[in-house]
Amino acid sequence: MVRPYDTKDLEQCLRIFREVGWMEGENTDKATFEAHIREAHSLVAELNGEVEVFVVTRGGSCRYLDADIPFSAVTGVVTSRVARQRGIASDATVQAVAQSATNGALMSMLGMFDQGYYEKFGYGSTSYHRISTFNPANLLVPRLTRSPIRLDKDDAEAMHHCRLRRRRYHGGCNLSGTGETAATTIWHKGGFGLGFENENGTLSHFMWIKPKGERGPYNVWFSAWETHEQLIELLSVLKSLSDQVLGIRMADPPNLQLQDFLSRPIATHQARKGGEFDSAFESQVWMQCRILDVPSCIGAMHSCGEPVSFNLELSDPIEQYLPVESAWRGVGGNWIITLGKESSATKGADDSLPTASATVNDLSRIWFG
């Protein structure tokens, strides 16, 4: 049975999180869990009268080209040891996705544990996420001219609002509610933030860092900045740590490559190869998305040149998993698609137009870019 989460389910949900290693039975577990579900939509699934599956989704906005569209993120699917490969997690996940569509999300996104599972629900992989490990002493940025302020879990609200204001490009997503930022700051044992305030005392740019020992590598988990000058100052903060820290692990900033900010990156990579502070570059896709509303998502597209129209025979694999009572039935069917400066998708078929066929997985990947 899949139903909404209730506060009486707390201990059973915490048991699931501890079983899978997401939590370690510490006194912060309850605070972390409650932050994780704050202002979110949570479902549980029961087996033999016990809660054995927990799914949480959180709404927000995704930057598509130059505008924001409402989307929903599946921020957690957790299955206990006794409920694996029973189809229960699938039932709960599908109903959570349908609930997001009913609540007005145009697109759904999630972080996958591995590629292959969520494709059966219509998800397609997004772009590569490139992470580098580098010696902060090699950063080609100016010497830090002022001291950053310390940030901790009590500053989660200020950090979240700073993240909402950060510079975003196509594909950049904001999650609603401070809960996810708060949960992350509690989850990371020993995590800390360093940042700066503007003249009004508002946090303007910062990094949240997960340390490792004395020498690192330190992991920059997330950051927020509005201008390139602020980004450079944050990189200068990392360089200021280089007297002690020998490695920083960090994703490329949006639309930029960290390699451009490093001195002799290729030679350094060869010299440190295979060691604890290996400067290897790792590229991996770990996010997937799927369209929940075809007319709205196609309508957000804008392309140059003469408009192009065609029939689209769209299949949606999630349909076979939806319960009969679900108000949202997926997005499969016949569509007439027009792509141009003004794009559109309407139900039906036009015999005068060429016809293409695709799964929603394929369409979502093409649409997202």
N, C-alpha and C positions, 0 to 999 in steps of 0.2 A: 504494500500500500504506500503510495506517494502522497504526502500531505505537507502543508506549511510547517515550518519549524515552530516549536513552542518552548517556552523557557523551561518546562519540565524535562525537555530533552537534553539539557546542558551536559549532565554528567556522561550520558551515553555518547554524545557527540565528542566530548573530550577524550573518551576512551578510544574512539576511532582515530582521532588525530594522534594519540600517543602510540597506538598500534602501528600506524604507518610511518612513524618517525617524524611527523611534522611538529610534534611537541614532545617534551621530555619529562613530563610529570613535575614541573617546577611550579612555584607559587605564582608565576606570571601567566600560567596557561589560561586561566579564566579571563584575565584582562585582555590577553591577546585575542582569544576567540571572540569575546564580546565586541572588540574593536573591529575585527574582521567582518562581522555581520551587521555592524551598525549602519543604518540607512541603506541596507541592501535587501534583496529578496532571497530567502532561504527556504529550501525544501529538504525533507528527510524521507527516507524509504525504510519501511519496517520489514523485518523477517522474523517470524515466530514471536511477534510482539515486542521485539527489540529494534531500536534504531541502528541500522547497519550501513546506511549510505547518507551522505550529507552533500548537498549542492547549493552553492551560493552564486548569485548574479548581482551585478552592480551596474546601474545606468550611468550614462555620461554623454560626452560629445566627441566626435571624431572629425578632424580636419580633412575634408575632401576637397582637393584643389584649394580654393580660397574661402570656402565656407564650412560651417560646422553642420554635421548631421547627427541626430540622436542615435546612439548605439547602446548595446549592452555587452558587458564582459562577463564571461563565466570565470569567476576568480577562484573557484575551488570545486573539485569533485573528489570526494574522499570516500573510500570503500573499506570496510573492515576486513579482517582476515577470514571471517566466516561467510562472507557474501560475495567472494570473487567468482567471476565467470558464471553468474546466475542470471544476468540480464537486468539486474535490479538497478545498477548504476546507469545503464542505458535508459531505462524507463524514467528515472529521475532527471537525467540530463535533458532528454527530449522534452519533458514537460516544462523544465526551466526555460528552455529556448522558446517554446511556444508561448509561455507566459511573457517573455520579453517582447515578442512580436505583438502580442495582444496589448501590451502596455505602451506601444508606440515606437519601439526600437526599429530602425531601418536595417541594421546590420548587427551581427553578433561576432564577437572575437573571443579567443581563448588562448592560453598558453598550453601547449600539448606536452604530455609526458614522453611521447614518442609518436613518430608519424605512422599513420595507418588506422588508428582507432576512431578518430573523430570524422574521418572521411565518410563514414556510413551515415553521418548526420548532415552531410552537405558541406562540410568545411574544406577549404582549400588553403594551401600554405601561402604566406605573405613573403616579404623580402628578407634577404639575409641580414643577420644581426652580427656585426663584426666587433670582436673584442680583442684588445691588445694588452699584453703585459710589458711594461717598460720601466726603465730606471728613471725616476723623476728628475735626477740630476741632468738627464739628457734633454729635458724640455727646453725648446728655444723660445722662452718667454722672459719678460723683464723680471728683475728682482722684485719681490713683494715689498710694497712701500707702506703698508699699514697692516695691523694685526686683525685677523678675522675674529668673529665672536663664536663662542661655543654654543652648540645646539644639542638638545637631548630629547627624549620622548615627550617631555612636557611642552616642547615647542612644535608638536605635530601639527597643530592647527595652523600656525604661522607658515610652516613648511608646505602644507597642503595648498594654502592660498597662493603661495609663491609659485608652486608647480602649476596652478591653474593659469597664472599670468605668464608663464614661460614662453619663449619663442617657439612656435610650432609651425611645422611644414605639413605637406600632404601626408596623411597617415598618423599624425600625432594625436593621441587620445588623452582626454581628461576624464577621470572618474569622479562621479558625484559623491559628496559626503567625505568627511575627513577620516573615516574609519580605516580605509586601506593604508593610508600613510601612517596612521597611528599604529596599526597592527604591525607594519613592517619595522617601525622603530623599536617596538617591544620584542619582536621576533628575533632580531639580530642582537644576540648577547654581546655586549661590549661595543655595539655600534655607536657612532658619534657623528655629529654634523659640524661643519665649519662654513661660515657664510658672512654676509655683510648686510647692513641696513642702509636705507637711504636717509636723506635729511629729515624725513618725517618719522623715523624710527620703525619703518616697515621693512621686513625682510625682503631684500631685492634679488639676491642670488646666493646659492649655497650648494654644497655637496653633502650627501649622506654616505658615510664610509663604514665598511665592515673591516676591522683590522685583523691581522694574524701575527701573533707574537711580536717580537721587538723589531724585526727587520722587514716584515711583510711576507708575501705581497698583500698590500691593502687593496680592498675591492670597493671601487666607487659604485654603489648600488643604484643611486639616482641623483640627479642634479637638476637645477633650474636656473635659467638666466634669460634675460630679455635682449641683451645687446652683445655683440662680439667682444666689446671691451670688458664686459662682465665675465664672459667665458675665459678670456685671457687672464683675468685676475684670479679666477678659480684655478686655472692651470699653474699660476704663480704660487698659489697656496700649496699645491702638490709639490712643486719644486722646492719650496721652503722646508719640506719634510725630509729632503734627500740626505741630510747629515746622518740620519738614522735609518730611514726606510729605503730599501734597495729595490723594491718592486711595487708598481701600481698596476692594478688590473682594471680596465675601463673600456666601455663601449665607445665607438666613434660618435662624436657629437652629430646631430642631424645635419645632413648635407655637407659634412666635412670629413676629412681623414686625419686621424691622429698622427699618422706617419709624417705628415707635413710639418708637425710641430716638434719633431724629434731630430736630434743630431745623429747622423750616421746610423740610421735605423737598420740597414741591411747588415753592415759590419757588426753592429752590436748584437743582432740576432744570431749571427754565426758564432760570435764569441761566447754567448751565454746559452747556446743550444744544449738542451738536455739537462740543465741544472735546475735547481729549485726556483730560480728567477729567470727561467727560460722566457725570452721575449717573443715567443711564438704568437702569431696572429691566428685567431680562430673565427671562422665564419660559419654560422649555423642559423637555420630557420627554426624558431621555436614558437612563433605565433601563427594562428590560423584564423580565417574569418569566413563568414557566409552571409549572403544577402537574405534579408527577411521580407523585404518589400521591393519588388522589381520595379514598378513605376517610379517610386521615389528615388531609388538608387540610380536608375538609368537617367532620370530627370536631372540628377546632380552632375552628370557628365557634360562636358563642353569640348568640342573638337573643332579644329580649323578646316577650311575647305568646304566643298559642296556637301550637303547632307546625304547620308547613305541610309537606305531602308532595306529591311529583310525580315523574313519570318524566322522565328526562333522556336524550335521544339525543345522545350526545357524539361528535364527530368530532375526530380528532387528525391534523393534516397531517404530523407527523413520521414516521408509520408507513411512508409510501412511500419514505422515505430510509434506513430502518434496514436494515442487512445481515441476511440470513436467519439468521445464527448469533447474533444479538443475543438475550440472555436477557430483556431488557426490551423490550416491544412497544408502548410508548405507553399511553395511558389511554382510548382511544376505546371505544365500546360503549354498551350500555343500562344505566342506573343508576336506582335508586330513591333519591331524595334526600329527607331529612327535615331541616328547619331549625327550630330552637327553642332552648330553654335547653340541650338536649343534641341535637346534630346528628349525622347519619349518612349514609353512602352505601354501598349494597350493589348488587352486580351483579344485573341482572334487570329485569323490568317488571311493573307491576300494572295490569290493565285498568280497575280502578275509579278510577284516578288520572288527572288531566290530564297531558298530555305537552308538554314543551318540548324544543327542539333548540338546540344551540350547538356552537361549536368550543371547543377547550380554550383558545384565545386569549381568547375572550369570558369563559369561566368564570373564568379566571385573573384577569382585570381586575376582575370583579365580586367575586371572593373576596378579592383583595388590598385592594380599596376605593379 
